[in-house]
Amino acid sequence: MKKKIMAVVLMLVMLCTLTAGTNVSAIAASGVVRNTIFTSMSDMKAKLGANSNIDWSEVYLTEPENAYWTFADQTKPDSTALTIDIAKNIYRSLEMLLDNGYTLDYNSLAAYCAEYLEKKEGVPDSFYNIMSDCLNNPYLLNKPAATVTATTYNGRDYSKVFDASYYAAAYPNVAASVGNDPAELLRDFVENGINSGRVGNASFNVNTYAAQVDAQVLESKKNSSAYKALGDGAAAPLGVYSYSLANYYGRYLGHYNSLAADSGNSSESAPEKDTGTSAKTATATYTENSTVSVYTGENISSEIANQRPIAIMIPTDSTAQPSYGIGLADVLYEIMEEGGISRQMAIIPDWKGYSRLGNIRSCRLYYIAAAREWDPILIHFGGVAYMKGTINAADINNISGTYEYGTGGKAPGAGYFFRTTDRNAPHNAYISSEGIEKACAKLGYQTSLRQGYYNAKHFTFADGVNDLSQYSSAQSASKIDLSSVFSYTKTSLDYDASSGLYKKNLHGKAQTDAISGKQLTFTNVVIQNTAWQQLDKKGYLGFDMIDTSHDGWFCTKGKAIHVTWKKTSDYSPTVYYDDAGNEVQFNRGKTYIAVAQDGKAVKFN
């Protein structure tokens, strides 16, 4: 039973109960009950004469079905390895599925929420908040009455498609049953009227809108690389956005923006065409009047202070060293990934004027979570399927050398990457500063700070020098040994008292920047212990980068103190506190952050 409840919670989608209009014979091994009009896997195989799961194409599925097949592994219904962001992605995609008739076992989810909170000793964390948020979805079975106003249903604004006076006059039997209260009329419209074909106001005709959408869907699928890859004689693609009118309302009202559903289906054979027109959300520019760097606390020019940084993915492989431009990073992250090797993400505010940056490798979901708080332009060479729904979200500006989430998506700015002959692939992919600027111009990305995403404060910097002498618990940290955290690279840092900096080592020798030839140095070193999971048999990992319950270490000037860290939302800074609850004071200069898996300890000296 516990395993079943965990599947409900962490998949957030797939444990469904029978409702009117469902086909009992369509119950899959995973416990999913699909609508009779949905296409099952066996139906897909029959349509295409296919014998295996990989032989059918998404061009024969509706958008809700594509969301289902993307996030539901029918062979592993009890998978529980999900990070917070993965749960968010599934919940976003679930919106369409729920509108289309799926239900969740509300009581099981609510019971698990209560049990989870009890285990957390009554202190809600980010994952608990997400689960609780899911309970507010208006389409969960046995859910308490929705919160409804004259124009909103559980926070969703229906004013563009609903007028209470029109609805009451058009359907007097409904008005006689529920009364003339605008909120109760809207409740009926959302819960019963939409999928019954009732009209909400005089200005919006859902059938006309659906016909327009379906025409766009058909054209998009005909031109998609996924359909073309099927070859001559393939059956025409499905020109239907959804079998549910509720999904058309949801699309029109913008409920599914996080899905990027309007961009068509992704292809597993080639990146989607880069049209040069960005679908990313434009926003106002933030003007930073301070010329003290939010990254280092040091004085900088106004131009750099108002320029968005880049976050560039850089390998730690021994054959990939040294990297070009890694020494430019004001903040450098290192995190473990699959295969027992770590990867780095360099946050570089002053990135213009360089002919070669990289080499550049693929991204992982948790790096996006780390990057978001700096609101950078993320530069990577592809990624993994777990990134879908995040890397292509409207708020993310990324430049990728290939499929942006590994198995599909676009390749924004791919034409501006280049390969060299001095190293073998995959360690020879680079981009220039000019290439970044051109890609941003083509894709419509802002290179100036974005209002609502930029944070004017991250670290708290000390006035003068913080040598940690105020802490009786401070211990010597003249050498920081991370070989237990990063077993392949044997990462370590040596404190140089003459400069007051930590020198970084990789594979037992100095890690240098290919541009300057100098060893990487840092004023501050953070070891951030983090909850993690192995996501699948391939060894892909997940890290809970949004959390308030974990600890770590802060090192500077040859000493170390124990800290706790908190990050409460995507764009909020990660804040570090000493054991007295005071925010740690960083020294002015560059910072290295080692995100360590829980249970893997750092050694000092």
C-alpha positions, 0 to 999 in steps of 0.5 A: 500500500505504501508503494502504491501511495508513493506512486500516487504522490511522486508521479502525481498523475498515474493512480486514477479512479473509474469515472463516467465515460471511461473504458474499464478494459483500457486499464493499463498495468500502471493503474491508469484508466484512460478515456474511451476516446484516448488512444492506447498503446495497443491502438497505436501499434495497430494503427502503424502495424508496429510491434514495439513501443519505439515504432509509433510516433507522437504525431498520432497523439493529441497534446494531452496524450503526448503529455501522458506518454512523456511523463508516464513510464507504464513499465515503471508505475511505482517509480519514486525517484523524482526531484522537486522540479520533476514533480513540478513539471508533471503537475504542469503537464497534468493540468491538460490531463485532468481537464481531459477527464483524468482523476487522482485519488484525492484521499490517498494524496491528502493522507500521504501529505499529512503523513509526510508533514508528520515525518517532517516534524510539522515543518513543511518543505518545498516538496510538501508545498508542491503536494499540497498545491496539487490538492488545490487542483479543481479536478481531483476526485472527492475534492472539497468544494472549489474556491469560486468567485464571480470570475475565478475558479480556484484561481483560474480567471474565466472572465474572457469566456464566461458571463453569468447573466448570459449563462443564466439566460441561455440555460434557465434550467441551470439557473433554476437548479443552482440559482443566480449567484454568479459564482455558483453559475461559474462553478456549474460552467467549469464543472459541468457546462464546458464538456457538455458544450454549453456556451459561457458568453456571447463573444467566445465560440469554443467550436470555432476556436477549436477548428482554428487550433486543430488546423494549426496542429495538423499543419505543425505535425505535417511539417514536423521532423517526427512525421517526415521521419516516418517516410512515404506512405505514413498515415496522415498525422492527427490534426486534433489538439484534444478530444476535450473542449475543456482543453481548448478553454485551458489553452485559450485562457493560458492554463498550459503555458508551461507546457509550450504546447503551441510549439508542436511536437518534439522530435527524437530524430532532429531538433525542432527548427530554429526559426529565429523567433523566440517564444520566450517571455519578454520582460521589463529591464531592471536597472542596477544603480550599484556598481558593487558586484552581487557575485563578488562584492567587488567594484565593477563597471555599470555596464557589467553590473547591468549585464545578465551573466552566462551560465556555461556547462563545463566538463571535469573529464581529465581529457577535457582539461583545461577549459577556456574561460572557466577562470572568468567564473565569479561563482563556480558550481560542481555537482555529481552526475551519472557515471560517477563523474562531476560537471561544472557550471560557471556563472560569468558576468563579464563574458564579452570579448572572448573568441573561445569559451568552453568546451561545452557539455550537456546540462542536467535538471538540477543545474537549471535550478542552481542557475535560475537564482542568477537569471543567466543565459544558460549555454549547454550542449543538449541535456536529458529528458528530465529537463523537458518542461523546464529548459523550454519554459518561457522564463528560461533563456538557453543556447544549446548546440543540439536537442535542448532536453536530449530526446527532443526540443529545439536547438536554440542558437545551435548554429553559433557553436563550433568544434575544433580539431585539437580535441576529440568529440565530445570535448571540442564544442565551443562558442565565442562571445560574439556567437552568444551575442548573435544568438541572443539577438536572433532569439530575442533574449535580453542581455540586460537584467530582467525585472522580476528575475534579477536579485540585487542581493545574494551573498552578504559580504563582510565589511573588511575581512571575515577570518571566522575568528569570532566562531569558537567552533571554527576548524582549520581548513587549509586543505579541503578534500572533496575526494569522497564527494567527487570520487573521479576528479578527487577535487581538492582546494589548498589555502594559500595564506600569502594570497588569502585564496583557495587554489582548486585542484582536479585529478591531482593537479592544478585546475587551470584556465586555458585562456590565462594559464592560471590556476582557479582560485576562490576567496570563499568555498561552500560545501552544500549537502543536498538531498538526492535521488537516482532517477533511473537505471541509467544512473541519472541523478536528481538533487533537491536544490530548493530546500530549507532543511540541509546543512554544509560548510563555509570556508574562507581564510583557511578556516571552516564553520558549519552552516545551514542553507535555505532556498525557497523558490526558483529565483530566490537566492540560496542563503547560508546561516551559521549555527546561531541563525545569522547569515554568513558573511562572505569575503569579497571575491569569487566563490566555489560551491560544491553541491554534495550528495547527502552522506558524502563527507568533506575532509579538512586538512 
